[in-house]
Amino acid sequence: MEEAFLKTTHAARAEAAAARREERRRAEKERILQEEDPDKQRKWEEKEQRRLAKKRAPRMKQLKVKAL
């Protein structure tokens, strides 16, 4: 009973945190697009593209390296 409650509350908190992160990103994008400096906009766009590429990349399992 308690475990199910903890799972549902955890899921709700995780969803709320994701929504806050997304809202923060949206606000940052809006602020950057309002900027007059095109260089700043370009740098932010490149940073965002790198972040999205990293997010989309397949996750690789880490292999342990044995010391010889």
Residue pairs with C-beta under 8 A, 6 or more apart in sequence:
28 44
29 44
29 48
32 40
32 41
32 44
33 41
35 41
